Amino acid sequence: MKDQGRSARKRTGGRLKHASKKKRHQLGREPAETTVDDPRFQVIDARGSEDKLRALSTNIAQLSDGGETTEVEIEDVVENPANVNYARRNIITKGAIIETSEGKARVTSRPGQIGQVNAVAIE
């Protein structure tokens, strides 16, 4: 679990005096860092009796190409603007450029949040 509250320090470096304790709703989680591998998923309890399906690894993407959607296999992560090291570690995030069996595609979904990779074909 990760605290998503305010920093304990001011911009000047001085310490802040907090008016309240840490609350459970301020907690976050570590990133899923979905990789290209055999599909593995994790079910996460979300707020309001909901579940989230988190993709830990996957090699399947839903590729949309001008109105038609097909299921393709992910071969490699070519580029990832979120982090320069994610491409060499084959980590898929939203906005990543992936190499598929049908060519290159840009990821439009958040695999760590919804559990699947949706992508749009690019030239």
N, C-alpha and C positions, 0 to 999 in steps of 0.2 A: 504494500500500500504506500501511496505517496501523498504527502500533504500538498494541497493546491492552494493554500491560503497565502496571505501576504508574507513578504520577506520579514525577517527579524531585524533587518537593518535599514536605515534610511539611505538616501543617495549619498549623503556625506560620510557614511560609515558608522554613524552613531546608532545605538540600539533603539528600537521602537518599544514603547510600552503598550502591550496589547490590552484591549478593553474586554476581551472574552477569551474563553478557552477554545481549543480546536474542536470542531464539530465533525460528525461522521459524514455529513453531506459535502464537506470540503475535501474529502479523500479522493484521490485518483488512483490509477493503476499503472503498472509498468507497461510500456508499449509492447504490442504483440510481435512486431518485427517479423511479418509473414515472409517465409522463404520459399524458393522454388524446390519442391520435393514432393514425395507422396503425400496425399491429403491427410492432414491432422487438424482436428478442431477441438475447441474448448468451450464449454457452456459456462457463461458468466451470469450471476444473478444481478439484474438491473433494478432500478427503482420501480415501484408500483407493480409488484408481482410479475415482472417481465423477465425474459431471458435474452441474453445476447449470445450469438454464436460467433466466436472469435477464431479466425483462421490462423493457425500457427504455421502451417505450410500447405501449399497447394500447387498443382501443376496444370490446372484447368482454368480457362477463362471463357467468359461469354463475350464473343467478339461481335460488335455491331458495325455493319458496313452499309450505310445508306438505306436503312430501314429493315434489313435482314439481319437476324442474330443467329450465330452458330457457335457451337461449343468447340474450342480449339485447345491445343496443348501448348503450355508455356515452355519455351526452351531456355530462355536466358533473360536477365535484366540488363539492358543495354545502357540506360542512363537513368539517374534518379535525382531530380532537382532538390529533394528534401535534404539529402546528405550525400556528399561525394563518395563516402565509403560504402553506402548502401548498394551501389551498383556492383562493386567487386564482391560484396557479401551476398549478392542475389536476394536482397530484401525488397519486397513489393510494397509500395505505398501509393496513395492517390497522386497522380501526375507522373508516375514512373513510366519510362518507355521500355516496353518488353518485346522480345523477339518471340513470335509464335509460329506455328506450323503454316499460317497463312500470310506471314510477313510481320512488319512492325506494327505496334499498337500502343496507345496511351491509356493508362488505367484511369477510369472515371469513378470507381467506387473506393470505399475504405475497407480493405479486407480484414483489418484488425477489429472493425466495428460490426460489419454485417456478415462476415464469413464467406464472401465470394468475391471473385475478381471480375468486374465488368470493364470492358475496354472498347475503344473506338479505333478503327484502322486508320493509319496515317501513311503518307507516301514515303 
